Amino acid sequence: MLDQAERDPDSLLSTRPLILDEVQRAPQLLLAVKRAVDAQRRAGDFVLTGSANLLLMKRVADTLAGRAIYLELPPFCPAEWQERKDALTPLESLFEPNFDWRAWPREFGNWPAWLMRGGFPPALQIDSEADRSLWFAAYAQTYLERDLRQLSSVSSLPDFQRVMTLAAQRTGKLLNQANLARDAALSHSTTHRYLNLLETGCLIARIRPLATNPSTALVKAPKLFWTDCGLAAWLAGIKFSADVTQRLDAGFWLEQTLFQTLQTWRALDPQRRKLHFWRDRAGHEVDFILEQDGKLVALEIKAGRQATTSDVSGIRAFHASLKRKALLMRGVVLHGGDARPLDAGDVALPWGWMVAQSR
């Protein structure tokens, strides 16, 4: 198939409908797809899948602009893996004007366990954390030795693996490429290229800050997350769920775990839904900003069971920075306790359903 796609791609597309996997291995095929679509346009004739973001690949001959719909399929979030048909209904309800905090799901959540499991089906099917660690080790080795080489030539695999490890240790934090390059003992340009390869390979996501007011001094650096929390934890040296809550950076790993669900919410409708964060230079911060059709919901993530009005100080600063105050539907503190209203329309809601134990 690959040989045919490289030598005579038009013949490969003669039969419709056609599904081609790992299409990034033959990027020149997209020109043939473009010709086939222009000759006879019929939705669904070609389904192209792969483990790389074609829009970020430099070797792609054509982006099929105006001829294709792109869908991002990140690793499973817990509710997806449990086959809950109403998996993301709670997040969608936050945009409703008459949102009722009393209807928010109340379930016990175990985020350290889901952090270690991640969202790759083979890893999710392994119960033993020790055995799952072996799977992640094999996955990382396969990525370095095969998948990475399909995307680009890398002169030193140990250097690239070191960047992966250092990037995993920075999950949920502002990405400072200069500091990362220094710690990796690499040039800034090489580190930048390696991070771009990780993003092209759908392993990391850089969440951009939301610009609210040109007069506000905002932090412009992105926040770094991994698309699979289990792989990130393994790369960072976390081998057992019991170790996570004792770490000084446990709050960042909680954010990474909940990001698994938030990226699924965004991926369902990437044209209407966006995911940001907000931080000004005075130190006020909102962990996540959900955007849908121009409306905003501010999310602050807390590991503890008690939420107080001081936990929404960042949300208040964010609201004050907005030129159009009505854009913010509500501020939410996602925490480990019970649902209850805070002041000024903000609410505290449990994150348990996002990392719920299997039914």
C-alpha positions, 0 to 999 in steps of 0.5 A: 500500500505504501509503495503504491501510494508513493509510486502511483497514488492516483491508482490507489484512490480509484475505488471509493469510499476509501480509508487510509491509515498512517497517511503521514507516511506518504504526504505526497498522497494528498495531491492525488486526493486533491485531484480526485476530489476536484474530479468528483466531490462527494463527502465521505469518499476519503477518510484519512487518519494518522498519528500526526497533525498534517497541518503542522507537517512541513513535508505535506504537499497540500493541506486540502483547504476547502476540500477536507474537514479535520477532526482531532481525536485525542486519547480517551478521557475517563468518561469516554472509556467508560462509555458514558453517553452523557460524558461531557454534558456537565461542561456544556451546562456551564454555558447555560444562562440558567445553570443549576449547581444542584444538578452537577454530578456528585461522584467519588473521583480518583484522579491519581489512578486515572493519571497513571492510566492515561487514555491509550486503549492498550494502557487502559486495559492493563490493571497492574501499574508495574505492567503499564509502566512497561507498556509506556516504556515500549511506546516511548521507544517505538515513538523514538525509533519509528514514528519520530523518524517518519516525521523528521530526521533527528541527529541524536535520539538521547537528546530528543528523549531528554527534551521529552522528559524535561517537558513532562516535568513541566506539565501544567506550567508556563513553557519557558523554552530558554530554560528548557533548552538550558536544562537539556544542554541544547541550543534554543533552535534545536529545543524549539524544533523538538517541541514542534515535533512533539506537537506535530506528533500529537503528544503535547499541546500548547495552550495559549493565553486569552488576550482580554484587554490590550492595556492589561500586562498579560503573560504571553508564554503558553502552558504545556500539557501532554495529550496523554497524562499516563505517558507524561507521568511515566516520562516524569518518573512517576511510577505509582499512583500512591506517589502522586499526591505527596509531590510538591507539584501535585496540583499541576498533575491534577490539572494534567489529569483533568485536561484529558477531559477538557481536550475531549470537550474541545475536540468535539467541535474545534470550530466553536470551542476553544481552550485557553488560560489567563494570567497577568503579570501581577500574578493573577491566574485562571487555570483554564478558560473554556470558550464556546461561541464567544461565551467564556467559562473560567475554571480554577482547579483545586485539589482540596475539599474546601473552596472559599471566596479567596479561590476565585481571586484570579477569576475576579481579576480576569472578569475585571480585565474583560471589556465586555463583562457579559462574555463571562458566563460564570466562574467555577472552582473545580475542587474535591469537595461538594457543590455549593455557590460562592459569591457574585455568581461563582460556584464551587463544583466537584471534579469527581465525575471527570475521574470517576471510578468505573460503574 
